[in-house]
Amino acid sequence: MLNQEQQATLLKVARQAVEAAAQGKPEKRPEPVSAPELQRPGGAFVTLEGPDGLRGCIGTLQPSLPLYQTVAEMGYAAACRDPRFPPVSARELATLHLEISVLSPLERISPEQVQPGVHGLVVRQGFRSGCLLPQVATKYGWGREEFLSQTCLKAGLPPDAWEHGAEIEAFTAQVFGARLQDI
C-alpha cells in the first residue's frame, strides 16, 4: 500500500503528463522519484472523468517500467490516446478529476472466487481479452455474475464465455484521485 506522500507524488506525475498531452506537448519521462515503492515496476490505470462522465482511461496490467513512469505514460495516454474519445483539450483541464489505480499482480481465479468491488477482472479466450477495474462493479452495482458477463462483453466475447472456458484472472487495486486543479 502506498502512503499519502507516495500517492501525492503519483498524482503530481499524472497531472503533469495529462497537462502536457492537453497542451499538445510531446510525451517525456518524469523526473526521477526517491521513494523505492515508486521505483519498482508496477501496473496502473489512469482514469479521467469530466462533468459528463468518462473522458479517458488507459492502463497496463504488466509491470515493465517503474511505477511512477507507468503512471506518467498512462496519464498521457488517457488524455490523448483513448480511442473512444477525442484528445483532452487545455480548456477542459479545470473540469477533470484524475484517478489512479495501482494494481496488484494478476492471479488466476475461479468464477466463484470473484468479489465485485474487491477484484478487477481480466477475461481471455482465444485472441480476445477484456479488463474491468474493481471500482466499475461498485459504480454500477453489479453482482458477481454481471461483473463476469460485462468483462466478457468488454472482451468482445459472449456474456457467458466465463462459463465456457474463458480464462479469468483477478487483481486488486489501490485507488486514489483528486480534481486535477487540486493536485
N, C-alpha and C positions, 0 to 999 in steps of 0.2 A: 504494500500500500504506500502510495506517495503521500508525503506530508503537505501541509498548506503551502510552504515555501516552494516545494518542487512543483506543485500544481500551478502556482502563480508563474513560475518560470516557463512552464509549458504553455500556459495561456498567452503569455507575452510573445513567445516564439511563434505561436499560431497566428496571433493578431498581426504581427509584422509580416508574415507570409501572405495572409489574406489581404492586407492593405497593399502590399506590393503588387499582387495579382490584379486587384481592382484598379490600381493606378497604371496598369499596363507595363510595369517594370519587369525585367527578367527575374526568373527564379534564382535565388542564391542560397548558399549554405548559411545557416545561422551562426552566430558567434558561439564558440565552444562554451559549455557549461561545466561547473565544477562538481556537481552532485554525481557520485558514482551511479546512483539509481537511474539517472537520466542518460548516462553514457552507455548503459547496457543495451543490447539490441532488444527492440520491443515492437509489437504490433499495436496499431492505434487507428482510430477513425476520428475525423474532424467533421462535425455537422454544423451547418449554418442555417439558422431559422430567421426568416424575415416576418414582417407583420402579417403576411398572407400565407405563412407556413414554410415548409421546407424550401431552402434556397440552394442547397448543395450538401452532399455527403460523400466523402471518399475516404477509403482506408485500406489498410493492408493487414492481413492475418499473419503473414510470415515475417518474423523479425529478421531483417538483414542489416539495418542501419541502427546506430544509437537512437534511443527513443526520442530524444529532442530533435534529431534530424528527420526521423519518420514523421513527427508531428508537423514540422515545418513543411515537408513535402506534401503531406495530406492537406494541410491548411491551404496551401497554394492551389492544389488540385481541386479542392472543394469549391474554391472561389471561381475557378475558370475552366475546369476540365470535366465537370459532371455533365455527361451528355444529355441529361434530362432538362437542363436549364441553360439559359444564356449566361455568359460570364457576369459576375457581380460587378456593378459599376461603383465608382468612387462615391457617388451621391447616396448609394444605399448603405454605406458603411455605418452611419449613425443609427440605422434601424436594425442592425443584425445582432443576433445572440449567437455566441460561439460555444460549442460543446465539444469536449474531448472525451473519448472513450479509450482508456488504456487497457489492452486486452491481456488475458492470461493465455497460456499455450492451449492449443486445440487438443481435445480428448475425444476419442470415440465414445459414443453413448447410445444406450437403447432408448426407444421412444418412451418407455415407462419411466425413465430417469429424468426426462426433461422437466425443468421447473421454470415456467414462464416468469419473467421478471428477474430471474437469477441467471439463467443461461441465455447466451446468444447462440444462434444455431448456424451451421453450415450443412446444407444438404447437397449431396453429389450423386449423380447417376449418369454413366456414360461420360459425355463431354460437357455436361451441364452441371452448374453449381449455383447456389444462391446462398446469401448470407443475410441474416437479420440480427440486429443488436438486441440485447436484453430489454432495453427500455421501450422497444417497439411493441412488444407484447403487453407491457404495462399501459402504454399510451392508448391502445385500442381495446384493452380489457379482454384479451384473448386467453383462453384456456390452453392446455397442452396440445390437444388435437388441432385446434385452429392455428396455433402458432406453427406447428409442424406443417400443416397444409399451406399456410401463407408462405413459408420458407420454400416449399416445393414450387409454388407458383412463381416466386421471385426467380427461381432457377429455370423457369420455363418448362417445368415438369407438370404432370397431372397432380392435382392436390392430394391424392392418396399415394403418391410414389413412396412416401415414408413407410407405408405398409407393404410395399412390393419391392424390397431390395435396395432402396436408396441408402447410401451411407450417411449416417448422421454424426456430426461432430459438434461439440459444445465448447463454449468458453465463457468466462465471466469477464466483467469489465468494471473498472473504477471510472465512474462518470462524474465529470465536473465541468462547470462552464460559467459564463458571465456575459453580460451585454458587452459587445465589442468596445464601446466607448468607455466602459468602466475598467477596462484592463490596463 
